[in-house]
C-alpha cells in the first residue's frame, strides 16, 4: 500500500562502516538496557526459588537455587533484540544451558512453555532451545541479574525477540502441542524471529 | 486479527502540548479501531531507503476514528521523535501500523474502580483511557495520579482540569517534582508509598491499576501498591527505558 513512500524531510543516519548489518530490520542500536514488563517486579527470596521441568516428561525435575548454581555453567556473549525496536550488542551472560537442563529428562515433547513468577508464560519450539540456543542465566555483565531485568534468573533465547527470554523464569512445561504464551495471545507473533521481523500476528 | 499492514495517514493537525511534547493528529482511512492504551508503530523512510521505526502510544479514543492522535515527546538525540515534533507538518503523510498491544488496555466491560498513575509522557495511553471513558459517558470511579516536573510540563493540563471539574466520578491529582508555582498546595515530591496510600483506592475495592512512565517511576509505583496490598495481577504497567522513544 505504501510501497515507495518517502518521509518528506527525513534524512538518513546511515553512516559508512556502521554496524547496521548486525541490526535486524526495524531495529536501532541502544546503549542502555531498557526495562519492559507487564506488571510489578516479583521478588522471590532465593530460599523459595526453584527451577522445574514438568509436563510431558518421564519424571519431573526440580532444582533448588543451590542445586541450580552447582550445574555446569556457560558464559555467552550475544546481541539481543527487543520487539519495541531496540537492540543491544555484545551482552554478556552466565548461566546454565537448556541442553544441560533438558538432558536430565526424557521427553518426546516438541514445544516448551517457559513459566515465570507473576504468571508470565512464553512458548518455544523444542528444536529452537537445544544445541546452544537457550540458557537460564543468573548473571549479567559479571553481576547478579537485577530483579527488574528478570533476576534471580531469566531465560535467554537471543535469536528470538527478547519477550521470549522470559524474566523471573521458574521452569519449563514440556508439551506435545504448541500453545501461545502471554504476549503470543495478545497480538505478538508466535515465533518472533527478528531477522524476519516477526513482531505481530500475521508477520 | 489479520496482518497489521503498513498504511499511510495524513497529518491533519499538530498541537504543542508542552515545550517537549506535541500531539499529531492523522486521518487513517483504513483504521480498524483500537482499544484505549494501545500503541502504533511509526516508520520513517529516507530517500536512500534507510528506515527507522518506533512505537508511540495512541492518545485519542476510538470514538474519534478515522482520526488517530499520537503525542510524542522529543528526545534531543533521538532519531524519530525530533522529526515528528519539529519537521512533520499538516499535509504530510506518515507511515504507521497498528493498533498493537492487547494487555495495557481498558474498556468499559472491565469496570473499575480505575487507578491511573502517570509519570511524564506516560500520561499518553492513560489519556486515551480517560478520553474513551468520557466519550462513552462511563461513570466508573477513576483516580489519576500524575507526576510532572513542573506546572509547564503537565501534558493535557487544561483538558484534565476540564474533565475533572465536569465529572463527579473522576479525581485528578498532580504532583510536581522539581518546581512548583507560588501558592501550589498539591504534592511536591516524587511518588511514594505514602502518596499512593492517600490517593489510591483501598486495596479491598479491587481497583484496576494502570501505571505508565519511566522505569524507576513504574518500579516505585508498582512496588508501593503491592506493599499496600494490591493484587499484583491487577497492576498493569508500561515502561519506557533510557531510550524514552515511546
Contacts between the chains, C-beta under 8 A, distances in Angstrom:
chain1	res1	chain2	res2	distance
A	1	B	5	6.3
A	1	B	6	6.6
A	1	B	7	5.7
A	1	B	8	7.1
A	2	B	6	5.1
A	2	B	7	6.4
A	2	B	8	4.9
A	2	B	95	5.2
A	5	B	8	6.4
A	5	B	45	6.0
A	5	B	93	7.1
A	5	B	95	5.7
A	6	B	45	5.5
A	6	B	46	7.2
A	6	B	47	5.7
A	7	B	44	4.3
A	7	B	45	5.2
A	7	B	46	7.0
A	7	B	83	7.3
A	7	B	92	8.0
A	7	B	94	7.3
A	7	B	95	7.1
A	8	B	87	7.9
A	8	B	92	5.6
A	8	B	93	7.9
A	9	B	83	7.2
A	9	B	87	4.5
A	9	B	88	7.7
A	9	B	92	8.0
A	10	B	44	4.5
A	10	B	45	6.9
A	10	B	46	5.2
A	10	B	52	7.9
A	10	B	83	5.4
A	10	B	87	7.1
A	11	B	46	5.8
A	12	B	46	3.8
A	12	B	47	7.4
A	12	B	48	5.0
A	12	B	50	3.7
A	13	B	50	6.9
A	13	B	52	7.4
A	13	B	79	5.9
A	14	B	46	7.9
A	14	B	48	6.8
A	14	B	50	4.7
A	25	B	51	7.7
A	26	B	41	8.0
A	26	B	43	7.4
A	26	B	51	7.0
A	26	B	53	4.2
A	27	B	53	7.9
A	28	B	52	6.5
A	28	B	53	7.9
A	28	B	79	6.6
A	30	B	241	8.0
A	30	B	242	7.4
A	30	B	243	5.8
A	31	B	242	7.7
A	32	B	241	6.1
A	32	B	242	3.2
A	32	B	243	6.8
A	33	B	241	7.2
A	33	B	242	7.6
A	34	B	215	7.2
A	34	B	239	7.6
A	34	B	240	7.2
A	34	B	241	2.3
A	34	B	242	6.0
A	34	B	243	5.8
A	35	B	215	4.4
A	35	B	219	7.8
A	35	B	239	5.5
A	35	B	241	5.4
A	36	B	239	5.8
A	36	B	241	7.2
A	37	B	237	6.2
A	37	B	239	6.8
A	38	B	103	5.5
A	38	B	104	7.3
A	38	B	236	6.4
A	38	B	237	6.3
A	39	B	222	7.0
A	39	B	232	5.8
A	39	B	233	7.1
A	39	B	235	5.4
A	39	B	236	6.3
A	39	B	237	5.6
A	40	B	222	3.8
A	40	B	223	6.3
A	40	B	225	7.3
A	40	B	226	5.2
A	40	B	232	4.8
A	40	B	235	5.3
A	40	B	237	6.9
A	41	B	219	6.2
A	41	B	222	6.9
A	41	B	223	6.9
A	42	B	232	7.3
A	84	B	55	5.7
A	84	B	246	7.4
A	85	B	53	5.5
A	85	B	54	5.8
A	85	B	55	6.5
A	85	B	245	7.4
A	86	B	241	7.7
A	86	B	243	5.9
A	118	B	232	6.4
A	118	B	233	8.0
A	119	B	233	6.5
A	148	B	215	6.9
A	148	B	219	6.0
A	182	B	103	7.8
A	183	B	103	7.8
A	185	B	102	7.9
A	186	B	101	7.0
A	186	B	102	3.7
A	186	B	103	5.1
A	187	B	1	6.6
A	187	B	100	6.2
A	187	B	101	6.6
A	187	B	102	4.8
A	199	B	41	7.8
A	200	B	3	7.9
A	200	B	4	5.0
A	200	B	100	6.4
A	201	B	1	5.4
A	201	B	2	7.8
A	201	B	3	7.3
A	201	B	4	7.4
A	202	B	1	7.4
A	202	B	2	5.7
A	202	B	3	3.1
A	202	B	4	6.5
A	203	B	3	7.0
A	203	B	4	7.5
